[in-house]
């Protein structure tokens, strides 16, 4: 998998090129961990991700390591399969607040 990372002030845009699955997720975690501590917002640009599975859900929702800064994460450029996966996961697991990652949908809060 090829990964493009662009920095603009306190925002990083990470663009994976290829499927996100259990084989490719470690490279994406490495790209995320390599960001400077000054980055407070991460935009995952998924326009070139034709497929993603539960590994992507973990990448987007797992708690930050204790030594990592807290960062706001959003996604953009969702292909249909990825969008459907995130919408379904948001409905099934509302406490993960996956809907808050989606740029066009309001965040859902657990009751």
N, C-alpha and C positions, 0 to 999 in steps of 0.2 A: 504494500500500500504506500502510495505517495501522500504526504501531508504537507500542506502549505500553512504557515503561520505568519500573520501580519500583525504588527503592533501599531497602535495609534493612541498615544497618550496612555491612559489607564485601561484601555480596551484592547483585547486580543481577539483576532478572528482566526479560528482554526478551521481549515478546509480539508477534510479527508477526501481522497480520490479513490473510490472503490467501496466494496461492501464493508460494513462494520459487524464483525462477529467475534467469537472467542479467540480466533487466530490473530485478528488485527487490533483488537482492543488494547493490548499491552503497548503498542506503538503510540496509540492515542493518549494513553495515560502518561507515557513518557513525555509527549509533547506538552501536555497540560502541566506536568510537574516542572518542566524546564522554563516555564514562564517566569518573568521577573516578579518579585514580591509586590511591585508597584501596580501590577495588573489587578484591577478590582472587578472587571466585567469580561466575561468570555462569551463570544458569539460563535456557536458551532454552525458553520455554513455547510449545509448538507446537500447542496444542489447537485453534487457529483457522487452521491451515495445511492446506488440503485436498490440496495437491500441492507437492512439491519435487523438484528435479532435482540434477544434479551441482554446481550453484552452491551449494546448501546444504552439500554435502559439503566444498567448498572453504572456505566460511565457517566451518565447525566445526573443520576440521583444518589449515588453512594455518598456517605458522609466524607468530608474532606479529612485527610490525615491530620493528626494533631499538629504537625509542624508546618502545614500548608495554610496560606492565607484564605480567608473566606471570600468567595467570589460569586457574583451574580452570573447565572448562566441563562442564555437563551439560545434558541435554534432558529434558523432561517433556511430558505431554499429547500423545503421538504418535498421530496418525491412522494407520489401517492402511497406507496407501501410504508414508508417511514411515518408519514402523517397518520395513517390508519393505526399503525402500531402504537404511536404515542397517544392518540385519542382513546384507543381501547384500554391501554394501561392506565390512563387518567381516570377512566370510568371504574376500572376494577380495583385500583389502588389509590384512592383519593388522598390518603395521608402522605403519599410521596410528592404531592403537589406538582405532578408532571404537567398539568394544564398551564401552570405558570411559566413553563419553558416556551410554550407556543406563542408566537408573536401575534397571532390574530384571534386568540381565544382568551377570555378572562380567566384568571386563576380561580380554581375551585378550592374552597377551604373545607377541611373536615368538620363535620357537625359536632 
